[in-house]
Amino acid sequence: MKKNYYELQQYNNVILFDGVCNLCNVSVDFIIARERGNNLHFASLQSALGKSVLEGMSEDTQLDSIFFCKDGRLFSESEAVLQICYFMKRPWRWLVIFRIIPVKQRDKVYQWVSRNRYRWFGKRDICRTTNLVENEKILSKFIS
């Protein structure tokens, strides 16, 4: 069952990421350090919020992508990454230029990295958001 626009509106500017993936966690830290303003929030795919937003999708699909909820829409894979870039400081927001590449080709590269991320970057034993010992600024960015 897909969430409709009105159900997703309450989750604006929320990045849903794999909380046990080292690459994903480093990416979250990278985004927090370089975001323009203070508009983005984060939740792991393993959290109650992550499971609720992605209800109805297969578990394999859920854990193979980053998701971004914005203005009542749910973006995944390369489009989620490029939507997040709009919230980044320069020069990182300029990465949106990659939208000129057809989505199928962008997603193939995304899926290749996604399939190999645990092998290349490793995996945590527990989800980041279940063991948060971080500074207050970072803690305020997370939704459980």
N, C-alpha and C positions, 0 to 999 in steps of 0.2 A: 504494500500500500504506500503510494507516494504521498508525501506531505503536500498540502496545498499552500498557496501563497499566504493565506491568513495565519495558518499554523506556523509557518516559518518566519513571519514578520517579527515575532518576539525574539528571535535569535539573530539580531542584526550585527554584522561585522564580527562573526564568530568563526574562528579557524578550528576545525576538528582534525586532530592529528593522531597518529599511532603513538600512544604513550610509552610503549616499550622499545620503540625504534630509536637507536642512537642518532641516525641522520635526522629524523624528524625532530628530536629534542634539541639538537644543535641548531636546526633551522628555526625553531621557536625562539631560541635565545638570540639568534641573528636578527630576526624580525623585530623583536622587542627593542633591541639596541638601535635599530635603524628606522623605526616607524616615525612617520610624520604625525605629530599630534599624539593623542592618546585614545584612539578610537577602536583598536582591535582587542578582542578577547579570545581566549583559548580554552578548549576543552578536549580531553583525550577521547578517542573513539571508544575507549573502554569505560568511560564514565557514564553515569545515568543519563546525562544530557546527550552525550554522543549516541548512545543506544536509542534514545527517544527520537532524536532528529532523523536518524537513519533507519528507523523502524520500517520493516517490510523489505529491506534489501538483504541479499544473502550475506552471511558473515564474511565470506571471502572477498566480496566486492567492497565491503566496508573497510577492511583492513588494508586494501591495496591502493588506497588513494587518500590524498588530503582533500578535505571538503571545506568550502567557504560559504557561509550563509550571509547574504547581503540583499537588503531590500526585498525580502520575501522570496528570494531565489536561492537555490542550492547549486553551487558550482563544484566540479570535481576535476581531478587530474590537472592537465596543463592550464586549463581555463581558470581553475581555482588559484593556481600560482600567479598567473598574470593579473587576476583581479586583486590579489593581495599586494602586488607591486604598485598599484595606484596609491596605496597607503604608505609607501616607503619614501625615504628621503632620496634626493638625487645622489649618485647616479643610478641607484637601484630601481627607481620608478621608470627609468627609461627602458627597462627590459620589456615593457609592454609592446615595444616595436616587434617582438616576436609574434604578435597577433597576425602579422602578414603571412606567416606560415600556416598552411591549412591545419585545422584542428586534428585531423586524423594523423598527420605526420608528427605534430607536437605530442600527441597522446602516445604514439608508438615509442618515442624517446622516453617519455615519462614512465610508461609501463615497464620498459627495459630497466630503468633505474630502480623502480619500485620492486620488481622481481628479485633484484640482486642486493638490495639495501642491507639486509641482515648479514649477508655474506661479506660485503665490503666494509660495513660500518659497525656491525655487531648489534646486539639486542640486550636490553636490560632485563633483569629477573622480575622486577615489579614496575608497574606503571608509575611514571613520574608524578602524577597528581595524587597518588596514594601515599607518597613519601616526600612531601614538599618540605624542604628545609631551605628556603630561599629568602631573599630580601623582600621587604614589604611591597615595593613597587611591582616586582614580578608576581608575587602572590596575588595582588589585586587584579591581575590580568586574567587569572584562571577562574573558570566556572566549573563547578562539579556536577 
